[in-house]
Amino acid sequence: MEITVYWTNFSKQELQKIFDYYKEKAGYKIAKKLVDGIFSESLKLANHAEIGQAEELLKGRIQNFRYLIFKNYKIIYWFNAEKNWIEIVDVFDTRQNPPKISRSTSKTN
């Protein structure tokens, strides 16, 4: 059964920031290709909700956060059984300080 993949406002904003940064630094085509790749990777979750690894830095939360990797980015998500969808909560650049990852999930605790 296919599950809907839902992007939170925060995750959409992070994706937009990635696009804007690469558009300025490398050009529109590169930015679009990267963002399209991140988005396409997330679509795998529609059929395989638990394909990603558990996110160790977010253990102890109510939600069971998992992630997929695309290039240097973690696509952080959890399965919302109540709504029967995958909720993408963040797209996190793995080159950042790891504890910063909790910034996107502080309101969903």
C-alpha positions as CSV (number, residue, x, y, z in Angstrom):
1,M,0.0,0.0,0.0
2,E,1.4,3.4,-1.0
3,I,1.6,6.0,1.8
4,T,1.5,9.7,1.2
5,V,4.8,11.6,1.7
6,Y,4.1,14.9,3.4
7,W,6.6,17.8,3.7
8,T,6.3,20.1,6.7
9,N,6.6,23.8,6.2
10,F,10.0,23.7,8.0
11,S,11.3,21.0,5.6
12,K,10.0,22.9,2.6
13,Q,11.8,26.0,3.8
14,E,15.0,24.1,4.3
15,L,14.7,22.7,0.7
16,Q,14.1,26.3,-0.6
17,K,17.3,27.5,1.3
18,I,19.3,24.7,-0.3
19,F,17.9,25.7,-3.8
20,D,18.6,29.4,-3.2
21,Y,22.2,28.8,-2.0
22,Y,23.1,26.6,-4.9
23,K,21.3,28.8,-7.4
24,E,23.5,31.7,-6.3
25,K,26.8,29.7,-6.0
26,A,26.5,27.2,-8.8
27,G,23.6,28.2,-11.0
28,Y,19.9,27.3,-11.6
29,K,20.5,23.9,-13.3
30,I,22.7,22.6,-10.5
31,A,20.3,23.9,-7.8
32,K,17.3,22.4,-9.5
33,K,19.1,19.0,-10.0
34,L,20.1,18.8,-6.4
35,V,16.6,19.7,-5.0
36,D,14.9,17.4,-7.5
37,G,17.2,14.6,-6.4
38,I,16.4,15.2,-2.7
39,F,12.7,15.2,-3.5
40,S,12.9,12.1,-5.6
41,E,14.8,10.3,-2.9
42,S,11.9,11.0,-0.5
43,L,9.4,9.4,-2.8
44,K,11.0,6.0,-2.0
45,L,9.3,6.3,1.3
46,A,5.8,6.0,-0.2
47,N,6.4,2.2,-0.6
48,H,9.1,1.6,2.0
49,A,8.4,3.6,5.1
50,E,11.1,2.1,7.2
51,I,13.9,2.1,4.6
52,G,15.8,4.7,6.5
53,Q,18.0,4.3,9.5
54,A,17.0,5.5,12.9
55,E,18.3,9.0,13.7
56,E,20.4,8.5,16.8
57,L,20.5,12.2,17.6
58,L,16.7,12.3,17.9
59,K,16.2,9.2,20.1
60,G,14.0,9.7,23.1
61,R,11.4,11.6,21.2
62,I,7.8,10.5,20.9
63,Q,8.3,10.0,17.1
64,N,10.5,7.4,15.7
65,F,12.7,9.6,13.5
66,R,14.5,8.0,10.6
67,Y,16.5,9.4,7.7
68,L,17.6,8.8,4.1
69,I,20.8,10.2,2.7
70,F,21.0,12.0,-0.6
71,K,24.5,13.4,-1.3
72,N,25.4,15.5,1.8
73,Y,21.8,15.7,3.1
74,K,19.7,13.8,5.6
75,I,16.1,13.6,4.8
76,I,14.6,13.3,8.3
77,Y,11.1,11.8,8.6
78,W,8.8,9.7,10.8
79,F,5.7,7.7,10.0
80,N,2.5,9.4,11.3
81,A,0.2,6.4,11.8
82,E,-2.7,8.7,12.8
83,K,-2.7,10.4,9.4
84,N,-1.2,7.4,7.6
85,W,1.6,9.4,6.0
86,I,5.3,9.9,6.1
87,E,6.2,13.3,7.5
88,I,9.4,14.8,6.2
89,V,10.5,17.2,9.0
90,D,13.9,18.4,7.9
91,V,16.5,18.3,5.2
92,F,19.7,18.5,7.1
93,D,23.2,19.2,5.7
94,T,25.4,16.6,7.2
95,R,28.4,19.1,7.1
96,Q,26.7,21.1,9.9
97,N,27.2,20.6,13.6
98,P,25.3,17.4,14.4
99,P,23.5,18.6,17.5
100,K,21.9,21.3,15.4
101,I,19.7,18.5,14.0
102,S,17.2,18.9,16.9
103,R,16.2,22.3,15.7
104,S,13.4,21.0,13.4
105,T,11.8,18.6,15.9
106,S,11.6,20.7,19.0
107,K,7.9,21.5,18.4
108,T,6.9,17.9,17.6
109,N,8.0,16.4,20.9
